[in-house]
Amino acid sequence: MAEHTLSGARRGQKGPHGALIPVFDTHCDSLQRDLDLGHDLGTSTRGHLDLVRGREGGLAAVVLVCWCDPLHLEPGQLGARERTKHLLARGHQLLGRHPDQVRWVGNHQHLTEAREAGQIGALFGIEGGHSIEGSLENLEWFFERGVRVMTLVWNNHLDWIRSCRDGAGPNIPAGLSSFGREVVQTMNRLGMLVDLSHAGEQSFYDALEVSSAPVLVSHSGCYALHDHPRNLRDAQMKVLAQNRGVLGIVFCTPFLDAQARATESRLRETKEYQSISGFNPTDTFLQQAEWLQSQVKPLPLDRVLDHICHGVDVAGIDHVGIGSDFDGIECTPDQLSSAACYQALAVGLAARGLNRADITKILFSNSQRVLAEATGPGTRAAEASLQALECPKVSCGTPPG
């Protein structure tokens, strides 16, 4: 694809031809701010994503993930399942506080209904299979309470799946164990999207071998453009296309560019960065992200477009989407500072020669299709409704005073 110089995209800029193109963001970590900082995501907030800015940017569907930091696995801490329950409960509360803005999405029909009602469709996800604590019963429990996506593994290896990171001990399988294969099969039966971001290469291929439904790689980039372990190689993207799955291109700048990775790594070693301390880990992370963003020259939007276009060239136009990782990353690319800015992607892709139909596939329709196929006839998700989940009385962290 020919490259073109992009004009500056503004907050809330409309897409090509003056109309917002709908956006399906396959990975956002914003529920942590809701739980730990008391940020109401139905109002304007400090972080990257809330419903107000999402609507401004054309957000039609978003996967709100529950990520359990491994610190909660340490002795005396809450534990993975309980921490995930707390985060999920905040998602339920968000639905209750803002029914005019957002609706739970458990299958494709729900998303259609949300769009017809002018609401943002919220899918609940889990980032990291440690949250099910080695139990298929726990997996089903989360499904019944609205979870429709699970990233099989985060950076911490599990005894049933290897992540893309180094450091796996002898008790970690090369890919998926027999239990790991059962997890994938159970998710297929229930109608949960299997997410392979963070998975090791053999884990990726093992999951595709066993999965009867298209899979998602929710927030990764292209290894050919930057050899980060979180990115997919071209061979993986081709197999993903054969599976009818989708790669969601991430906005995390160290995943997209070697120089950005080196610069941010250097800044994290400074006294200024390491001296930042909030009243809980989420507050510390937010303050560190704001400081780091203030210190770097933002990665050009072109670099995000490079990864999208490479994915299209290798896997095909039907197999690329976006997964921002908003509120789970520190630095955002230029013109993509928040959920209000999604349409900058549409403008940039149009400048590279893509037509509106293909841009719509990338920003929305490809992920919509994978949701439809994963939650369609023959799965429990096709008929399942949402079971209420009360917010636990004991919070994981609240702002002081």
Buried (B, 14 or more C-beta within 10 A) or exposed (E): BEEEEBEEBEBBBBBBEEEBBBBBBBBBBBBBBBBBBEBBBBEBBEBBBBBBBBBBBBBBBBBBBBBBBEEBBEEEBBBBBBBBBBBBBBBBBBBEBBEEBBBBBBBBBBBBEBBEEEBBBBBBBBBBBBBBBBEBEBBBBBBBBBBBBBBBBBEBBBEBBBBBBEEBEEEBBEBBBEBBBBBBBBBBBBBBBBBBBBBBBBBBBBBBEBBEBBBBBBBBBBBBBBEBBBBBBBEBBBBBBEBBBBBBBBBBBBBBBEEBBEBBEEBEEEEEBEEBEBBBBBBEBBBBBEBBBEBBEBBBBBBBBBBBBBBBBBBBBBBBBBBBBBBBBBBBBBBBBBBBBBBBBBBBBBBBEBEBEBBBBBBBBBBBBBBBBBBBEEBBBBEBEBEEBEBEEEEBBEEEE
